[in-house]
Amino acid sequence: MKNETKRRIDVAANTEAGGLFRRPRPARISRDELKALVALLESSDTSLMRFGNAVSVHPAVLQHILRAANSSLMGSVTEISDATRATLYLGTRRVLYLLSTLPSEMIEEENAEKLSTL
């Protein structure tokens, strides 16, 4: 009984200290890379395959787009697993909206990076 109680306390301590059960931080994308993705999508001569390949380099952005494409609101019957199909399914206007509304913790500011190297 005492060992079980001690084990519960250890698990709780790991959780509070950011140990075993800590959620991983999302990968970050620089503001310049985000602008390049937006420009790529807005360009009339860019294929969706090229945009899909560019997005697949950034896992956090890819996850954001795939989550929207596979949401129950979109009503997809099959699971969408790549950025090209997700962009085709959602449409460029929705993907542009998703890119413009990325959470701030996903966007890496260049000034903060320069300060940290000093």
C-alpha positions as CSV (number, residue, x, y, z in Angstrom):
1,M,0.0,0.0,0.0
2,K,2.8,2.4,0.9
3,N,4.6,1.7,-2.4
4,E,1.5,2.4,-4.4
5,T,1.0,5.8,-2.6
6,K,4.6,6.7,-3.2
7,R,4.3,5.8,-6.9
8,R,1.3,8.1,-7.3
9,I,3.2,10.9,-5.7
10,D,6.1,10.3,-8.0
11,V,3.8,10.3,-11.1
12,A,2.2,13.6,-9.9
13,A,5.6,15.2,-9.3
14,N,6.7,14.2,-12.9
15,T,3.5,15.7,-14.3
16,E,3.9,19.0,-12.5
17,A,7.6,19.3,-13.3
18,G,7.0,18.7,-17.0
19,G,8.3,15.1,-16.8
20,L,6.8,12.0,-18.3
21,F,3.4,13.5,-19.2
22,R,4.5,16.8,-20.5
23,R,3.0,17.8,-23.9
24,P,5.6,18.3,-26.5
25,R,6.0,21.9,-27.8
26,P,4.8,22.3,-31.3
27,A,7.5,22.9,-33.9
28,R,7.9,26.5,-34.9
29,I,8.0,28.2,-38.2
30,S,9.8,31.5,-38.9
31,R,7.8,34.5,-40.0
32,D,9.7,34.5,-43.3
33,E,9.0,30.9,-44.0
34,L,5.3,31.5,-43.3
35,K,5.3,34.4,-45.7
36,A,6.9,32.2,-48.3
37,L,4.2,29.6,-47.9
38,V,1.5,32.2,-48.3
39,A,3.2,33.7,-51.4
40,L,3.5,30.2,-52.8
41,L,-0.2,29.5,-52.3
42,E,-1.3,32.9,-53.7
43,S,0.9,32.5,-56.8
44,S,-1.1,31.5,-59.9
45,D,1.6,29.3,-61.4
46,T,2.2,27.1,-58.3
47,S,0.9,23.6,-58.3
48,L,-0.7,22.1,-55.2
49,M,1.9,19.4,-55.3
50,R,4.6,22.0,-54.8
51,F,2.8,23.7,-52.0
52,G,2.2,20.3,-50.4
53,N,5.9,19.5,-50.5
54,A,6.7,22.9,-49.0
55,V,4.2,22.4,-46.1
56,S,5.4,18.9,-45.4
57,V,8.7,20.3,-44.2
58,H,6.9,22.1,-41.3
59,P,5.2,19.5,-39.2
60,A,3.3,22.0,-37.0
61,V,1.7,23.7,-40.0
62,L,1.0,20.4,-41.7
63,Q,-0.7,19.2,-38.5
64,H,-2.8,22.4,-38.4
65,I,-4.0,22.0,-42.0
66,L,-4.6,18.2,-41.7
67,R,-6.6,18.7,-38.4
68,A,-8.9,21.2,-40.2
69,A,-9.3,18.9,-43.3
70,N,-10.2,15.9,-41.1
71,S,-12.5,17.7,-38.7
72,S,-16.1,16.6,-38.4
73,L,-17.3,20.0,-39.7
74,M,-15.7,19.3,-43.1
75,G,-17.5,15.9,-43.3
76,S,-14.8,14.0,-45.0
77,V,-15.6,10.3,-45.4
78,T,-11.9,9.2,-45.7
79,E,-8.9,10.4,-43.7
80,I,-6.8,13.0,-45.5
81,S,-3.1,12.4,-44.8
82,D,-1.1,14.7,-47.0
83,A,-1.0,18.5,-47.5
84,T,-1.8,18.4,-51.2
85,R,-5.1,16.5,-50.7
86,A,-5.9,18.7,-47.7
87,T,-5.4,21.9,-49.7
88,L,-7.4,20.5,-52.6
89,Y,-10.2,19.5,-50.2
90,L,-10.2,22.7,-48.1
91,G,-9.5,25.1,-50.9
92,T,-6.8,27.7,-51.1
93,R,-8.9,30.4,-49.4
94,R,-9.4,28.3,-46.3
95,V,-5.7,27.2,-46.2
96,L,-4.7,30.9,-46.4
97,Y,-7.0,31.6,-43.5
98,L,-5.5,28.8,-41.5
99,L,-2.0,30.1,-42.2
100,S,-3.0,33.6,-41.2
101,T,-4.5,32.4,-37.9
102,L,-1.6,30.1,-36.7
103,P,-1.2,30.3,-32.9
104,S,1.5,32.7,-31.9
105,E,3.5,30.0,-30.1
106,M,4.0,28.3,-33.5
107,I,5.5,31.4,-35.1
108,E,9.2,32.1,-34.4
109,E,10.0,35.8,-34.3
110,E,13.4,36.7,-35.8
111,N,14.1,39.4,-33.2
112,A,13.8,37.0,-30.4
113,E,16.3,34.6,-32.1
114,K,18.8,37.4,-32.6
115,L,18.6,38.4,-29.0
116,S,19.2,34.9,-27.8
117,T,22.5,34.6,-29.9
118,L,24.0,37.7,-28.3
